[in-house]
Amino acid sequence: MTIADVTAYVESLNLGGARTMVVRDVEVRTGIFKVPRQGPQRVEALGFVGDERVTPRKLGELDHAVHAYPSEHYAWWRARFGEGPFEPGGFGENLTVQDATEADVSIGDVVACGTSRLVVSQPRIPCRRLTARVGIPDFSRAFLESTRVGYYLRVDEPGWVRAGDAFEVVDRDPRSPSVADFVRISQLDYWDADGLDRLLLARDLSPIWRSILEDKRLRARAEMDRGSWFGTRTLRVVARDERAVSLVCAQGSPLPAARRGWALMVVVGERGPHGPRANCALVEDGGLGAPYRIAHATGPLATAAVGDVVRCHAPRGS
């Protein structure tokens, strides 16, 4: 049975041994450096034979057996940053795959690859080693916020895999979220309690991830009950005049009510949701679901155009 409209395939199979590199002025051993290998390679419960691991996986060893990364993304990274290890194996993946992006596969998908059977287990959550490998400051943050993170698979049936083999989804639970939705909601839009409900329907979700998502859902519901939201939220500019810009939720969900004079906290710069913040004042009351009208004369919204997005903390009264 083929689930996807297009049969994906393995463009490159990449393995590597442990090496030393400097991460924040400290020498560490890492297995992130991988190079393409020719011919069939054996994959077993903990990954490919001959592919060395160094750091224990806090989200589960078996669920990190194989890392796959969509080859289409490397062109996007080259266009954004130019120089870098933006080629197969460059991000430490075992399988560089074509036509199997995060939007194309779902958590719990069973994948036939060579003579093996793999199961999509979770998205890749980057660490400081990726930033050190790429050599671009704060790259792990940019990687995560792009949602072009790839995904891990566990090995359901060991076997042999080689470059050129099909990477074919042969079984899927229709309730399971795509990897793209999983990483966006769990890492960026965790204010979305309903979205977290959907993630918790994922097939074969690990106990560690279930605990993480249930905790975030609890906190998201608590903030919703307070007329607020948990974490930061992406708002989109839908109108602009001489006085203010109008913002709505980029995901289409209704915004909580807010009052004239309240401060919307806008994240400034390229440092993600924990970066510097600037307060921007609401110029009129906004009822439940209404756009926020925000003064733009100065501050981060001064040059905002229709269609732009900003990350924001919930508005607060004085």
HELIX and SHEET records of a PDB file:
HELIX    1   1 LEU A   62  HIS A   64  5                                   3    
HELIX    2   2 GLU A   72  PHE A   81  1                                  10    
HELIX    3   3 ARG A  128  VAL A  134  1                                   7    
HELIX    4   4 PHE A  139  SER A  146  1                                   8    
HELIX    5   5 VAL A  179  GLN A  187  1                                   9    
HELIX    6   6 ALA A  193  LEU A  199  1                                   7    
HELIX    7   7 PRO A  207  ASP A  225  1                                  19    
HELIX    8   8 GLY A  272  HIS A  274  5                                   3    
SHEET    1   A 8 VAL A  35  PRO A  36  0                                        
SHEET    2   A 8 ALA A   8  LEU A  15 -1                                        
SHEET    3   A 8 LEU A  95  GLN A  98 -1                                        
SHEET    4   A 8 VAL A  66  PRO A  70  1                                        
SHEET    5   A 8 TYR A 151  GLU A 157 -1                                        
SHEET    6   A 8 SER A 116  PRO A 123 -1                                        
SHEET    7   A 8 VAL A 110  CYS A 113 -1                                        
SHEET    8   A 8 ALA A 166  ASP A 171 -1                                        
SHEET    1   B 2 ARG A  19  VAL A  23  0                                        
SHEET    2   B 2 VAL A  26  THR A  30 -1                                        
SHEET    1   C 3 GLY A  47  PHE A  48  0                                        
SHEET    2   C 3 GLN A  41  GLU A  44 -1                                        
SHEET    3   C 3 GLY A 159  VAL A 161 -1                                        
SHEET    1   D 6 ARG A 277  ALA A 281  0                                        
SHEET    2   D 6 ALA A 263  VAL A 267 -1                                        
SHEET    3   D 6 VAL A 309  ARG A 316 -1                                        
SHEET    4   D 6 ARG A 233  ARG A 240 -1                                        
SHEET    5   D 6 ALA A 244  CYS A 249 -1                                        
SHEET    6   D 6 TYR A 292  ALA A 295 -1                                        
END                                                                             
